[in-house]
């Protein structure tokens, strides 16, 4: 970037002057060592972390940072969700699929100098699965609950986690789980230093200590987080960067201006309307993040009038998804009919979308007992996301349609953390939100957002609070089916039932435009929304 080039030139000029002075003083022209400027990458984004504890998070802003501090037993390929070794160098599964044995990497240390061993893995998973664990400190651990069906004594699919020896750990499952290996690779299952957990307790959310390529330095809320190179990282010659600063700039336009001015090296949350001008800028590069996401309206099924299926169907008919995709994403988004990306092997392409039809919407409201409509509080966050880069404009468009069928809309805007809290606690009526896939499996989308087991007030992943017993049972059944075609058939049936119940409004899947400077090399935006920065360099 220009600022780095200028500094290097200045340093070189200074070096020449120093050599000249030495020669004037009768020296032998000895060269002066000049420390090369540290390689610092500044990453611009629209919202701050919710926490620094990956196990107690359920949103991508947290994991964007913690992905580089903490590591998981297995990891995803840098451009796909294919599984590769991580903190575990190899693994085996028993014939019945109920026992998983992981051989761990050796000579790995946490950032506090303590050793990474099988006991570290046991301590972390016990923390997540056991409500009585001494270092749980009231966390909700909603991702563990969602991916492994509940906590210990409440249906957890993991029965025990045991250290066989210093570098071997064994997981015993209650029943075979098709998603087990992809689950343990998710960002939420990063391994935290047990010594740090004992030292910091609940404050681990502000004092991150992992084994990853970067070490946590500081966090200035709603401004920046700084991480630096782990000089003792267990993988040779990594990371390449010395420092990363994650900078919060809520406004997309202001963030792009900072990018153009050389204040940022990478930014996410580009206004799609700016895409062509950025592509034409020779100093900038655009990479599209694969669309492993779905944007949707979270409709609170617990609250009247949305406890009435006809009202929910009316809302679906009152949203012009195609117009939203065209107007606010400029070719980067496609409408979806289900709560899955359309490329998923489990997507039901036979489902027909609720067509945009305001007359039908009004008729359904009348059938539901609301011929004159009702008052509605529509929640929104101003912070851009992959699935809603222009949330305020998107909501204004929907507000216009709703008011045409008699629904009087009041838009309430909240900061990101407060907005998440409102949705997870079920205090909203309707909110614009989305889901970014954590591991590529349909279970991660559908079980997380539709199972009654995840409709827990205060920590809900299913924040529509949709509770259909048949759907929840089918979702549990699908987890244990190892054959992909059989699993797909179950998921397609689920999508048929859910489409009729209309507990939410599926909107779009989005290819996010990520902008980087031409000096940024070996950066690959990952489909899961958070990527390792260990191999990234700055020219």
C-alpha positions as CSV (number, residue, x, y, z in Angstrom):
1,X,0.0,0.0,0.0
2,X,1.1,3.6,-0.6
3,X,1.8,4.3,3.1
4,X,4.1,1.3,3.4
5,X,6.0,2.1,0.1
6,X,6.5,5.7,1.3
7,X,7.9,4.5,4.7
8,X,10.3,2.0,3.1
9,X,11.6,4.7,0.7
10,X,12.1,7.1,3.6
11,X,14.0,4.4,5.5
12,X,16.2,3.6,2.6
13,X,17.0,7.3,2.1
14,X,17.9,7.6,5.7
15,X,20.2,4.6,5.4
16,X,22.1,6.2,2.5
17,X,22.5,9.4,4.6
18,X,23.9,7.4,7.6
19,X,26.3,5.6,5.4
20,X,27.5,8.9,3.9
21,X,28.0,10.4,7.4
22,X,30.0,7.3,8.5
23,X,32.3,7.7,5.5
24,X,32.8,11.4,6.2
25,X,33.8,10.4,9.7
26,X,36.5,8.2,8.4
27,X,34.7,4.9,8.9
28,X,34.9,2.0,6.5
29,X,31.4,2.4,5.2
30,X,29.8,-0.2,7.4
31,X,26.2,-0.7,6.6
32,X,23.6,0.3,9.2
33,X,21.0,-2.3,10.2
34,X,17.6,-0.9,9.8
35,X,14.6,-2.9,11.1
36,X,12.2,-3.6,8.3
37,X,8.8,-2.0,9.0
38,X,6.5,-4.5,10.6
39,X,3.9,-6.0,8.3
40,X,0.6,-4.7,9.6
41,X,-2.7,-5.5,7.8
42,X,-5.8,-3.4,8.7
43,X,-9.1,-5.2,8.1
44,X,-12.2,-2.9,7.9
45,X,-15.6,-4.2,8.9
46,X,-19.1,-2.9,9.8
47,X,-19.5,-4.2,13.4
48,X,-17.6,-5.2,16.4
49,X,-17.1,-8.6,18.1
50,X,-19.8,-9.8,20.4
51,X,-17.1,-11.5,22.6
52,X,-13.6,-13.0,22.3
53,X,-14.8,-16.4,23.6
54,X,-15.6,-18.4,20.5
55,X,-17.5,-21.1,22.4
56,X,-19.9,-18.5,23.7
57,X,-20.5,-16.8,20.4
58,X,-22.9,-17.4,17.6
59,X,-22.1,-14.7,15.0
60,X,-19.4,-14.2,12.4
61,X,-17.9,-10.9,13.7
62,X,-16.5,-12.7,16.7
63,X,-15.3,-15.7,14.7
64,X,-13.6,-13.4,12.1
65,X,-11.1,-12.5,14.8
66,X,-11.1,-15.7,17.1
67,X,-10.5,-17.9,14.0
68,X,-6.9,-16.5,14.1
69,X,-6.4,-16.8,17.8
70,X,-7.9,-20.2,18.4
71,X,-7.7,-23.5,16.6
72,X,-10.0,-26.5,16.2
73,X,-9.3,-30.3,16.0
74,X,-10.0,-30.3,12.3
75,X,-10.1,-27.4,9.9
76,X,-11.7,-26.5,6.6
77,X,-9.8,-26.2,3.3
78,X,-9.0,-22.6,2.7
79,X,-11.6,-22.3,-0.1
80,X,-14.2,-25.0,0.7
81,X,-15.6,-26.9,3.7
82,X,-13.6,-30.0,3.0
83,X,-12.0,-31.3,6.2
84,X,-8.3,-31.2,6.8
85,X,-6.1,-31.9,9.9
86,X,-5.9,-29.1,12.5
87,X,-4.9,-29.6,16.1
88,X,-5.6,-33.3,15.4
89,X,-3.2,-34.8,12.8
90,X,-5.4,-37.8,12.2
91,X,-8.5,-39.5,13.4
92,X,-10.4,-42.8,13.3
93,X,-14.1,-43.7,13.7
94,X,-15.4,-47.0,15.0
95,X,-17.4,-49.3,12.8
96,X,-20.6,-48.3,14.5
97,X,-19.8,-44.6,14.2
98,X,-20.1,-44.0,17.9
99,X,-16.4,-43.7,18.9
100,X,-14.1,-41.0,17.4
101,X,-10.4,-41.1,18.3
102,X,-8.1,-38.2,17.5
103,X,-4.3,-38.2,17.5
104,X,-3.2,-34.7,18.4
105,X,-0.3,-32.6,17.1
106,X,2.7,-32.6,19.4
107,X,4.9,-29.7,20.7
108,X,2.0,-27.3,20.5
109,X,1.8,-24.5,23.1
110,X,-0.9,-22.0,24.1
111,X,0.0,-18.4,24.0
112,X,0.5,-18.4,27.7
113,X,3.2,-21.0,27.4
114,X,1.1,-23.9,28.7
115,X,1.1,-27.2,26.8
116,X,-1.7,-28.3,24.5
117,X,-2.6,-31.9,25.3
118,X,-5.5,-34.3,25.3
119,X,-6.5,-33.0,28.7
120,X,-6.9,-29.5,27.1
121,X,-9.4,-30.9,24.7
122,X,-11.3,-32.7,27.4
123,X,-11.4,-29.6,29.6
124,X,-12.8,-27.4,26.7
125,X,-15.5,-29.9,25.7
126,X,-16.5,-30.5,29.3
127,X,-16.8,-26.7,29.7
128,X,-19.2,-26.6,26.8
129,X,-21.3,-29.7,27.6
130,X,-21.5,-29.6,31.4
131,X,-23.7,-26.9,33.0
132,X,-21.9,-27.5,36.3
133,X,-18.4,-26.9,34.9
134,X,-16.4,-24.5,37.1
135,X,-15.4,-22.3,34.1
136,X,-18.8,-22.1,32.5
137,X,-19.7,-18.8,34.2
138,X,-23.2,-18.5,32.9
139,X,-22.4,-18.7,29.2
140,X,-25.2,-20.0,26.9
141,X,-23.0,-22.2,24.6
142,X,-25.8,-22.2,22.1
143,X,-23.7,-23.6,19.3
144,X,-22.7,-26.6,21.3
145,X,-26.3,-27.2,22.2
146,X,-27.4,-26.7,18.6
147,X,-24.8,-29.0,17.0
148,X,-24.7,-31.7,19.7
149,X,-28.4,-31.8,20.6
150,X,-28.2,-30.4,24.1
151,X,-26.0,-30.4,27.2
152,X,-24.9,-33.3,29.4
153,X,-27.9,-34.8,31.0
154,X,-30.2,-33.0,28.5
155,X,-29.7,-35.0,25.4
156,X,-26.1,-34.3,24.4
157,X,-25.0,-36.6,21.6
158,X,-21.5,-36.6,23.1
159,X,-21.6,-39.0,26.1
160,X,-17.9,-38.7,27.2
161,X,-14.7,-37.1,26.2
162,X,-11.6,-38.9,27.5
163,X,-7.8,-38.5,27.3
164,X,-6.3,-41.9,26.4
165,X,-2.8,-40.5,26.7
166,X,-1.1,-37.2,26.4
167,X,-1.8,-36.8,22.7
168,X,-4.9,-39.0,22.1
169,X,-8.4,-38.0,22.9
170,X,-11.6,-40.1,22.5
171,X,-15.2,-39.0,22.0
172,X,-17.9,-41.5,22.7
173,X,-21.3,-40.6,21.2
174,X,-24.7,-41.8,22.3
175,X,-25.7,-42.4,18.7
176,X,-23.8,-42.1,15.4
177,X,-23.9,-38.5,14.1
178,X,-23.3,-37.8,10.4
179,X,-22.3,-34.3,11.2
180,X,-19.8,-34.9,14.0
181,X,-16.5,-34.3,12.2
182,X,-17.7,-31.2,10.4
183,X,-19.1,-29.9,13.6
184,X,-15.8,-30.1,15.5
185,X,-14.2,-28.0,12.8
186,X,-16.6,-25.1,13.4
187,X,-15.3,-21.8,14.6
188,X,-17.2,-22.2,17.9
189,X,-15.1,-25.2,19.0
190,X,-11.8,-23.4,19.1
191,X,-9.6,-24.8,22.0
192,X,-9.0,-22.3,24.8
193,X,-6.1,-22.6,27.2
194,X,-7.4,-24.3,30.4
195,X,-4.9,-22.3,32.5
196,X,-6.3,-19.1,31.0
197,X,-9.8,-20.2,31.7
198,X,-8.9,-20.8,35.4
199,X,-7.1,-17.5,35.6
200,X,-9.6,-15.2,33.9
201,X,-12.9,-17.0,34.5
202,X,-15.7,-15.1,32.8
203,X,-13.2,-12.5,31.7
204,X,-11.9,-14.9,29.1
205,X,-14.3,-13.1,26.8
206,X,-11.8,-10.2,27.0
207,X,-8.5,-12.1,27.3
208,X,-8.2,-14.6,24.5
209,X,-5.5,-17.3,24.8
210,X,-5.3,-20.0,22.2
211,X,-2.8,-21.9,20.1
212,X,-3.4,-20.0,16.8
213,X,-1.1,-18.1,14.5
214,X,-1.9,-14.8,16.2
215,X,-2.0,-13.6,19.8
216,X,-4.5,-11.2,21.2
217,X,-3.2,-7.8,22.2
218,X,-6.0,-5.3,22.8
219,X,-9.7,-4.6,22.2
220,X,-11.1,-1.1,22.1
221,X,-14.9,-1.8,21.8
222,X,-16.6,-0.5,18.7
223,X,-13.3,0.7,17.4
224,X,-10.6,-2.0,16.9
225,X,-9.1,-5.3,17.9
226,X,-5.3,-5.9,17.5
227,X,-3.7,-9.3,17.2
228,X,0.0,-10.0,16.6
229,X,2.2,-12.7,15.2
230,X,2.7,-15.8,17.5
231,X,6.4,-16.2,17.3
232,X,6.2,-19.7,18.7
233,X,3.5,-21.0,16.4
234,X,3.7,-24.7,15.9
235,X,3.5,-24.6,12.0
236,X,6.9,-23.4,10.6
237,X,7.2,-20.1,8.8
238,X,3.6,-19.0,9.7
239,X,2.1,-16.6,10.1
240,X,3.5,-14.2,7.5
241,X,2.0,-11.0,8.9
242,X,3.3,-9.3,12.0
243,X,0.1,-7.7,13.1
244,X,-3.6,-7.5,12.1
245,X,-5.9,-4.6,13.2
246,X,-9.7,-5.3,12.8
247,X,-11.1,-1.8,12.4
248,X,-14.9,-1.1,12.9
249,X,-16.3,1.5,10.5
250,X,-20.1,1.1,10.6
251,X,-20.9,3.0,7.4
252,X,-20.2,1.2,4.2
253,X,-19.4,4.4,2.2
254,X,-17.0,5.7,4.9
255,X,-15.4,2.3,5.0
256,X,-14.8,2.3,1.2
257,X,-13.4,5.9,1.4
258,X,-10.9,4.6,4.0
259,X,-10.0,1.8,1.7
260,X,-9.4,4.1,-1.2
261,X,-7.3,6.4,1.0
262,X,-5.0,3.6,1.9
263,X,-6.2,3.3,5.5
264,X,-7.4,-0.3,5.1
265,X,-5.9,-3.3,3.4
266,X,-9.1,-5.4,3.3
267,X,-12.7,-4.5,3.8
268,X,-16.0,-6.4,3.9
269,X,-19.5,-4.9,3.5
270,X,-19.2,-3.1,0.2
271,X,-22.3,-1.4,-1.1
272,X,-23.2,-3.5,-4.2
273,X,-23.8,-0.2,-6.0
274,X,-20.1,0.6,-5.7
275,X,-18.9,-2.7,-7.1
276,X,-18.3,-1.5,-10.7
277,X,-16.3,1.5,-9.6
278,X,-14.2,-0.6,-7.3
279,X,-13.6,-3.2,-10.0
280,X,-12.4,-0.3,-12.3
281,X,-9.9,0.9,-9.6
282,X,-6.5,-0.5,-10.5
283,X,-5.3,-0.2,-6.8
284,X,-8.2,-2.4,-5.5
285,X,-9.1,-6.1,-6.0
286,X,-12.5,-7.7,-5.6
287,X,-13.0,-11.3,-4.5
288,X,-16.5,-12.9,-4.2
289,X,-17.1,-14.9,-1.1
290,X,-19.0,-18.1,-2.1
291,X,-22.7,-17.8,-1.0
292,X,-22.9,-20.1,2.0
293,X,-25.6,-17.9,3.6
294,X,-29.3,-17.0,3.6
295,X,-30.8,-13.6,4.5
296,X,-34.3,-13.8,6.0
297,X,-37.0,-12.1,8.1
298,X,-37.1,-13.6,11.6
299,X,-40.9,-13.6,12.4
300,X,-41.6,-14.1,16.1
301,X,-44.1,-17.0,16.1
302,X,-44.7,-16.5,19.8
303,X,-46.2,-13.1,19.4
304,X,-49.7,-12.2,18.1
305,X,-50.5,-11.8,15.3
306,X,-47.7,-13.9,14.1
307,X,-48.9,-17.0,16.0
308,X,-51.4,-17.2,13.2
309,X,-50.1,-19.0,10.1
310,X,-52.3,-17.0,7.7
311,X,-50.6,-13.8,8.9
312,X,-47.2,-15.3,8.4
313,X,-48.2,-16.4,4.9
314,X,-49.5,-12.9,4.2
315,X,-46.2,-11.5,5.2
316,X,-44.5,-13.8,2.7
317,X,-46.7,-12.7,-0.1
318,X,-46.0,-9.0,0.8
319,X,-42.2,-9.3,0.2
320,X,-40.9,-8.8,-3.3
321,X,-37.7,-10.9,-3.0
322,X,-36.7,-10.5,-6.7
323,X,-37.0,-6.8,-6.5
324,X,-34.9,-6.7,-3.3
325,X,-32.2,-8.8,-4.9
326,X,-32.1,-6.7,-8.0
327,X,-32.3,-3.3,-6.3
328,X,-29.9,-3.7,-3.4
329,X,-27.4,-6.4,-4.5
330,X,-26.7,-5.5,-8.1
331,X,-26.4,-9.1,-9.4
332,X,-24.7,-10.5,-6.3
333,X,-27.8,-12.0,-4.8
334,X,-30.5,-14.5,-5.8
335,X,-33.9,-15.1,-4.2
336,X,-34.3,-18.3,-2.2
337,X,-37.4,-20.3,-1.2
338,X,-35.8,-22.2,1.8
339,X,-33.5,-21.6,4.7
340,X,-30.6,-23.1,2.8
341,X,-28.2,-21.9,0.1
342,X,-29.6,-23.2,-3.3
343,X,-26.3,-25.1,-4.0
344,X,-26.8,-27.3,-1.0
345,X,-27.3,-31.0,-1.8
346,X,-30.3,-30.9,0.5
347,X,-32.1,-27.9,-1.1
348,X,-35.6,-28.6,-2.2
349,X,-35.9,-27.1,-5.6
350,X,-39.6,-28.3,-5.9
351,X,-40.7,-25.7,-3.4
352,X,-42.5,-22.8,-5.2
353,X,-41.9,-19.4,-3.7
354,X,-44.7,-17.3,-2.2
355,X,-45.3,-15.0,-5.1
356,X,-45.3,-11.3,-4.5
357,X,-49.1,-10.6,-4.5
358,X,-50.5,-7.8,-2.3
359,X,-54.1,-8.7,-3.0
360,X,-53.5,-12.3,-1.8
361,X,-51.7,-10.9,1.2
362,X,-54.6,-8.7,2.1
363,X,-57.1,-11.6,1.7
364,X,-55.1,-13.8,4.0
365,X,-55.0,-11.0,6.6
366,X,-58.8,-10.7,6.4
367,X,-59.1,-14.5,6.8
368,X,-56.9,-14.3,9.9
369,X,-59.1,-11.6,11.4
370,X,-57.1,-8.5,10.5
371,X,-58.9,-6.9,7.6
372,X,-57.6,-3.5,8.5
373,X,-54.1,-4.7,9.2
374,X,-52.2,-4.0,12.5
375,X,-49.3,-2.0,13.9
376,X,-45.8,-3.6,13.6
377,X,-42.5,-2.8,15.1
378,X,-39.8,-3.9,12.6
379,X,-36.3,-4.3,14.1
380,X,-33.1,-3.7,12.2
381,X,-29.4,-3.2,12.8
382,X,-27.6,-0.5,10.9
383,X,-24.5,-2.7,10.7
384,X,-24.0,-4.3,7.3
385,X,-23.8,-8.1,7.0
386,X,-23.1,-10.5,4.2
387,X,-26.8,-11.1,3.6
388,X,-27.9,-7.4,4.1
389,X,-25.2,-4.9,2.9
390,X,-27.9,-2.2,2.8
391,X,-30.2,-3.2,5.7
392,X,-31.9,0.2,6.1
393,X,-32.9,0.5,2.4
394,X,-34.1,-3.1,2.3
395,X,-36.4,-2.6,5.3
396,X,-37.7,0.7,3.8
397,X,-38.7,-1.2,0.7
398,X,-40.5,-3.9,2.7
399,X,-42.1,-1.2,4.9
400,X,-43.7,0.3,1.8
401,X,-45.2,-3.0,0.7
402,X,-46.5,-3.8,4.2
403,X,-48.2,-0.5,4.5
404,X,-50.0,-1.1,1.2
405,X,-51.8,-4.1,2.9
406,X,-52.6,-2.1,6.1
407,X,-49.7,-2.9,8.3
408,X,-48.4,0.2,9.9
409,X,-44.6,-0.2,10.4
410,X,-42.4,1.5,12.9
411,X,-38.7,0.8,12.2
412,X,-36.5,0.4,15.3
413,X,-32.7,0.5,14.7
414,X,-30.3,-1.1,17.2
415,X,-26.5,-1.6,17.4
416,X,-25.4,-5.1,16.5
417,X,-24.9,-6.6,19.9
418,X,-28.1,-5.2,21.3
419,X,-29.9,-6.4,18.2
420,X,-28.7,-9.9,18.6
421,X,-29.8,-9.8,22.2
422,X,-33.3,-8.7,21.3
423,X,-33.7,-11.5,18.7
424,X,-32.3,-14.2,20.9
425,X,-34.5,-13.2,23.8
426,X,-37.7,-13.1,21.6
427,X,-38.4,-9.4,22.2
428,X,-38.8,-8.6,18.5
429,X,-41.8,-8.9,16.3
430,X,-40.0,-9.0,12.9
431,X,-36.3,-8.5,12.3
432,X,-34.0,-8.7,9.3
433,X,-31.3,-11.2,9.9
434,X,-29.5,-14.1,8.2
435,X,-27.4,-17.3,8.7
436,X,-23.9,-17.9,7.5
437,X,-23.1,-21.6,7.3
438,X,-20.5,-22.8,9.8
439,X,-19.6,-26.1,8.2
440,X,-21.4,-26.5,4.9
441,X,-23.8,-29.1,6.2
442,X,-27.6,-28.5,5.9
443,X,-28.0,-29.6,9.5
444,X,-26.1,-26.4,10.5
445,X,-28.8,-24.3,8.8
446,X,-31.9,-26.3,9.5
447,X,-31.5,-27.8,12.9
448,X,-30.0,-24.5,14.2
449,X,-32.8,-22.3,13.0
450,X,-35.8,-24.6,13.1
451,X,-35.6,-27.1,15.9
452,X,-37.6,-26.4,19.0
453,X,-34.5,-27.5,20.9
454,X,-32.9,-24.2,19.8
455,X,-35.8,-22.0,20.7
456,X,-34.4,-21.1,24.1
457,X,-35.3,-17.6,25.3
458,X,-32.1,-15.7,25.9
459,X,-29.8,-17.8,23.7
460,X,-32.1,-18.8,20.8
461,X,-30.6,-19.8,17.4
462,X,-34.2,-20.5,16.4
463,X,-35.3,-16.9,17.1
464,X,-38.5,-17.3,15.2
465,X,-39.4,-19.6,18.1
466,X,-41.0,-22.0,15.6
467,X,-42.0,-25.2,17.4
468,X,-43.2,-28.0,15.2
469,X,-42.8,-31.4,16.8
470,X,-42.7,-33.3,13.5
471,X,-40.0,-31.0,12.1
472,X,-37.9,-31.2,15.2
473,X,-38.2,-35.0,15.2
474,X,-37.2,-35.2,11.5
475,X,-34.2,-32.9,12.2
476,X,-33.0,-35.2,14.9
477,X,-33.6,-38.3,12.7
478,X,-31.5,-36.7,9.9
479,X,-28.5,-36.2,12.2
480,X,-28.1,-40.0,12.6
481,X,-28.5,-41.0,8.9
482,X,-25.0,-41.6,7.4
483,X,-26.2,-42.0,3.8
484,X,-26.4,-38.6,2.1
485,X,-29.2,-39.4,-0.2
486,X,-31.4,-40.6,2.6
487,X,-30.5,-37.5,4.6
488,X,-31.4,-35.3,1.7
489,X,-34.8,-36.9,1.4
490,X,-35.6,-36.1,5.0
491,X,-34.4,-32.5,4.7
492,X,-36.6,-32.0,1.6
493,X,-39.6,-33.2,3.5
494,X,-38.8,-30.8,6.3
495,X,-38.6,-27.9,3.8
496,X,-42.1,-28.8,2.5
497,X,-43.6,-28.7,6.0
498,X,-41.8,-25.5,6.9
499,X,-42.8,-23.8,3.7
500,X,-46.5,-24.3,4.5
501,X,-46.0,-23.2,8.1
502,X,-44.2,-20.0,6.9
503,X,-42.4,-19.3,10.2
504,X,-40.0,-16.9,8.5
505,X,-39.6,-15.1,5.1
506,X,-36.5,-16.5,3.2
507,X,-35.0,-13.7,1.1
508,X,-31.7,-14.0,-0.6
509,X,-28.4,-15.8,-0.8
510,X,-25.5,-13.5,-1.4
511,X,-22.0,-13.6,-2.9
512,X,-20.2,-11.1,-0.8
513,X,-17.8,-8.7,-2.5
514,X,-14.6,-8.5,-0.4
515,X,-12.2,-5.7,-1.4
516,X,-8.5,-5.8,-0.9
517,X,-5.5,-3.7,-1.9
518,X,-3.3,-4.9,-4.8
519,X,-0.5,-5.5,-2.2
520,X,-2.5,-8.2,-0.4
521,X,-1.5,-11.7,-1.5
522,X,-2.8,-15.2,-0.7
523,X,-6.1,-14.0,0.9
524,X,-9.1,-16.2,0.3
525,X,-12.5,-15.2,1.7
526,X,-13.9,-18.4,3.1
527,X,-17.5,-19.6,2.5
528,X,-18.1,-19.7,6.3
529,X,-17.4,-16.0,6.6
530,X,-14.2,-16.3,8.7
531,X,-10.8,-17.2,7.3
532,X,-7.4,-18.0,8.6
533,X,-5.0,-15.1,7.9
534,X,-1.8,-17.1,8.5
535,X,-0.7,-17.3,4.9
536,X,-1.6,-13.7,3.9
537,X,1.2,-11.4,3.0
538,X,1.6,-7.7,2.1
539,X,3.9,-6.7,-0.7
